[in-house]
């Protein structure tokens, strides 16, 4: 397929604009890799703190195919200065960062106007809707990139198109129904997008954010990190709502393969435990008997939640790998609160059957190991797709943003997982959690069979001639029209 599209892509030059959060950057960089190796010329915009993240992308693509455009991160009074020196965004900074990134409009316009061969299209994250105005001013195409799936994006688009409100502004449990979306999903108010809820509450930046989200609905095209066999009904819904068929499902977007045929490249990150040591530990475990526990790059668990998980893991008797963050201190309801502390003595009590890793872990490699039989996840879309590709049943604990929609898809529609908890502040019952963990690595053939079916569908989609490969080819051809 790469040879068949290279000639058509040769004249394309696309500006890629990621949103600077790990969960958003990873898939758009994987997409950038696929475009670059198929002959598309890429300029990728990054702020200084994110330049190192481009290392794996640049090392796997032709040197002439990707250029970097580094622009300073524009300041915002709500964002600590330290954000410019971190790899990922601090929690609760998504809205001000959306506004700050919008201040790159003028520098980018000047760059376009002075460039001898400027890009003919902008591919930008859905949180960067202002790039549609820039593309319109320049007379070029703007393509939205969604790091969320088609169901989640349908909910997001519905919010910013229909602007639902609560009858009682004090009732966070008021239910909002999305009747136009297939299956008519319903969610309590507190589970809706925090960006949208902040707009309703009158956030000072809300009008800028509303304008950007509405511009997404007007953009020339849409690329989604999903695949037709997984979400065809929601992809068709989006085409109907947008009024065109320039919607391309190109997922699951995965890291490039190692040249030695040993599988996917490892996403780099700081960890006190070597990847080889983690995999060696897994090698000692029986097939499909290990639970992998990870809640993504953003979620900070309270100490009460950490205690409940620890007790659940201990009571379950299961083997496990638990990825935890560095403990932190924060403020909740006017009081200082500690986050993310592993209970004292836990490591010693589970020695031999449990591995607690503080910091980054090689998630893709862990999930694909033969010993891993279940995944306790916050239902971030990257994690859901990585779990599906690995064929691993999932225990869903959505905590915010699109994760509730992802859990709906995973549990209620696909039947590839079970809910064990909901909410960023909810503390699960440790006995119930222990039972769910134990069941997940027992002989639950129904969930395991379904997970394996979805794995096959995902791999077929990204193989030559598969639906996602075909959509990627279509996207590149449309760029030349």
Secondary structure, 3 states (H helix, E strand, C coil): CHHHHHHHHCCCEEEEECCCCHHHHHHHHHHHHHHHHCCCEEEEEECHHHHHHHHHHHHCCCCCCEEEEECCCCCCCCCCHHHHHCCCCCCCCHHHHHHHHHCCHHHHHHHHHHCCCCCCEEEEECCCCHHHHHHHHHCCEEEEEECCCHHHHHHHHHHHHHCCCCCCCCCCCCEEECCCCCCCCEEEHHHCCHHHHHHHCCCCCHHHHHHHHHHHHHCCEEEECCCHHHHHHHHHHHHHHHCCCCEEECCCCCCCECCCCCCECCCCCCECCCHHHHHHHHHCCCCCCEEEEECCCCCCCEHHHHHHHHHHHHHHCCEEEEEECCCEEEEECCEEEEECCCCCCHHHHCCCCEEEEEECCCHHHHHCCCCEEEEEECCCHHHHHHHHHHCCEEEEEECCCCHHHHHHHHHHHCCCEEEEEECCCCCCCHHHHHHHHHHHCCCCHHHHHHHHHHHHHHHHHHCCCCHHHHHHHHHHHHCCC
